[in-house]
Amino acid sequence: MKLPIYQVDAFTTEMFGGNPAAVCPLQQWLPDDLMQQLGAENNLAETTFIVKEGDQYRIRWFTPAVEVKLCGHATLATAHIFYTELGYDKDEIVFNSLSGLLKVKRKGEGVYTLDFPADKLHAVTDIPDVIFEGLNIGPVPVFKSSMDYLLVLHTRQEVEALTPDFKTLSTLDARGVIVTAKADGDEADFVSRCFFPPSGIDEDPVTGSAHTSMVPYWAAQLNKTALKAIQVSGRRGYLDCELKGDRVLMSGSAVTYMKGEYYLPG
C-alpha cells in the first residue's frame, strides 16, 4: 500500500529554517501503533495524520516517542499542504483535535493564521529539582501550563546561552520545558526555546503550541495583545501573535521541502 507524505518547514520563509513536520493525508485511520512507528521512522518533531470527517478534518500528531495533544507548527504545515498540494480552496480549515476545535485561515500568499485555545498558567512553588539541574541555572520564576513547565529568564542572552542536560530533563513528568525572556530590541517582544526530552525531542525548533501559554503571559506583562515572537533555536522561528479573548492567533509562513510516498504492507 502506497500513501502520500509531505515534509514542510513551518514558521519560516526559507527552506532549512523553522520547524520541519511530516504531513500524511489519509482516507481512513491507520492503527495507532503503526502511526507511532511512522512518527519514529520519520524522526521529526511531529508527524501529522489527517482524515476527513464531514465538513471538517480530524488531526493527530506523533513525535518519535508519543502522541501529543496539540502541535502548532505541524498544523501550519498541514494547512500549507492543503492549499498548495491538495486543492483546498476555502479560506478557512477547521480541524478537530484532542485539544478541541482548531482553525487555520489563509491570510495571504503563503501566510497562514492558526486560531488555538489559550492555555492557562499557574505559578509553581513545589518545583521539581530536575528542572534547574537539567537547565544548569539557578532559581527563576516557574509556571505550569496544561502540558509544560515555563521558566522566565531575565534576558534573551540567557535563553540563547542555555546548554541543557537532556538526560536529566527527560525524567520530568511533563511534555517538557519552555524557557522565555523579554526581547531586547524592536525585532520581537519576547523570545523562547523549548526542550521536550520526555516526549522524545531534545529541542523543538519552533513550537506553536508553547505560544498558547506564552502569549497570554507576555500580553499581561507588556500590556499589549499583538506580539512578535522569535524562537531562538538554531533554525529560528518567527511568529506574529495576538491574544483574542480566550484564543491565541499565530501567523507564519511555510515552505515545502519534500513530497513522496511511503510503502506499507497490505
Stockholm file with secondary structure:
# STOCKHOLM 1.0

chainA/1-266         MKLPIYQVDAFTTEMFGGNPAAVCPLQQWLPDDLMQQLGAENNLAETTFIVKEGDQYRIRWFTPAVEVKLCGHATLATAHIFYTELGYDKDEIVFNSLSGLLKVKRKGEGVYTLDFPADKLHAVTDIPDVIFEGLNIGPVPVFKSSMDYLLVLHTRQEVEALTPDFKTLSTLDARGVIVTAKADGDEADFVSRCFFPPSGIDEDPVTGSAHTSMVPYWAAQLNKTALKAIQVSGRRGYLDCELKGDRVLMSGSAVTYMKGEYYLPG
#=GR chainA/1-266 SS CEEEEEEEEESCSSTTSSEEEEEEEESSCCCHHHHHHHHHHHTSSEEEEEEEETTEEEEEEECSSCEESCCHHHHHHHHHHHHHTSCCCSSEEEEEETTEEEEEEEEETTEEEEEEECCCCEECSSCCHHHHHHHTCCCCCEEECSSEEEEECSCHHHHHHCCCCHHHHTTSSSSEEEEEEECSSSSCSEEEEEEEGGGTEEEESCCTTTHHHHHHHHHHHHTCSEEEEEECSSSCEEEEEEEETTEEEEEEEEEEEEEEEEECCC
#=GC SS_cons         CEEEEEEEEESCSSTTSSEEEEEEEESSCCCHHHHHHHHHHHTSSEEEEEEEETTEEEEEEECSSCEESCCHHHHHHHHHHHHHTSCCCSSEEEEEETTEEEEEEEEETTEEEEEEECCCCEECSSCCHHHHHHHTCCCCCEEECSSEEEEECSCHHHHHHCCCCHHHHTTSSSSEEEEEEECSSSSCSEEEEEEEGGGTEEEESCCTTTHHHHHHHHHHHHTCSEEEEEECSSSCEEEEEEEETTEEEEEEEEEEEEEEEEECCC
//
